[in-house]
Amino acid sequence: MFPRIKLITFDAYNTLFKPRGSTTAQYIHEASQLGIHVCRDRLTKVFGRAYKDQMTRHPFYGFQEGMNPRKWWEELVYDTFVSAGVPKKELDPKFNLLFNSLYERFTSDRGYSTFPDVHDTLVYLKKQGISTGVISNSDERLSDVLHNLGIRPYFDFVLPSYRAGYEKPKKEIFDQALRIMHPYSPTRPDQALHVGDDLNADYKGALNAGWNALLLERGKLSYEDTPSMQSDQDGSTKPRSIMTLHDLPPRLHSFVRDNVTSHPNLDSSGTERSKTISGGTKQTNPQILTAMAQEMKASQQDMNKSRIPLEYRDYCAHLLIPLNKCRGETFYLPWKCENERHAYEKCQYDDYKRRMRELEKQQDE
């Protein structure tokens, strides 16, 4: 068990789960079932603006005004379709049916799906005895969504901003998470780690609350595709980041600072010491070498040509190359390159499972 981190919390949307296809595509599908026709491009264009306007008018999904989330979303959905050009005389007679179908859809696995790296990562953390939770800028349906996706039992608590009365990056929502855990497992801020995909809300919010933080950069597949993060003007350094949740267990060692001497198999950097054999010579455990011995399918020349950064030159790099190429050719349209992305994420998932099996074998010996 890792000596320092006692609690790991996750953001929800785009960290644990994602929409099945684009959100607007699902809106259009449900509308078409009722004979309501809307232009996809216009709906996509107005949805983000309508969401921001509604959040400005009624922060925290209307919590401070006594508005329940259902009413908040009802107003947003109606404004979105009207702004997209659907005549009110066409929308009004069918709107209740449309809204009910959308509200139910986005509380279930019809609207969302978990990322392929979520389940095994949560199982692994539970085996290590690490408490887990969710901190999300979302409404009260979050727990139901996690339940319907089959991952709610892995979390000790779920804290949506609607219930907390604060949104990330506010320090208060992170403080509430620690208070929720305190009766069961008293945890200091420096013993907690938050993982999320938003630089300000998740990463900087957690750091400002005294927590550890990791920025999850699922969309960052090469430095060429996404500009590298430069140091902030206040002198802060480049964020600690991971590309998938499969990278989380190995990175936990980087947070080990205190009490490392009580763990004789960890050195001061948090990595495993080489095992001593007869004669006092230290050698790396052969099982670790075996676990790392997957033969690369992408050549160094191919990776150099495709400008794959060093930290992504792993066993799955041969699938990252066509994925990056596809994303560049399709201007990062979210409904494109699904086959390439699925192949890459599945490779990362399978390789993670293989490495975890090797690690468990070592721990059992």
Secondary structure, 3 states (H helix, E strand, C coil): CCCCCCEEEECCECCCEEECCCHHHHHHHHHHHCCCCCCHHHHHHHHHHHHHHHHHHCHHHHHHHCCCHHHHHHHHHHHHHHHCCCCHHHHHHHHHHHHHHHHHHCCCCCCEEECCCHHHHHHHHHHCCCEEEEEECCCCCHHHHHHHCCCHHHCCEEEEHHHHCCCCCCHHHHHHHHHHHCCCCCCCHHHEEEEECCHHHHHHHHHHCCCEEEEECCCCCCCCCCCCCCCCCCCCCCCCEECCHHHHHHHHHHHCCCCHHHCCCECCCCCECCEECCCCCEECCHHHHHHCCCCCCCCHHHHHHCCCCHHHCCCCHHHHHHHHHHHHHCCCCCCCCHHHHHHHHHHHHHHHHHHHHHHHHHHHC
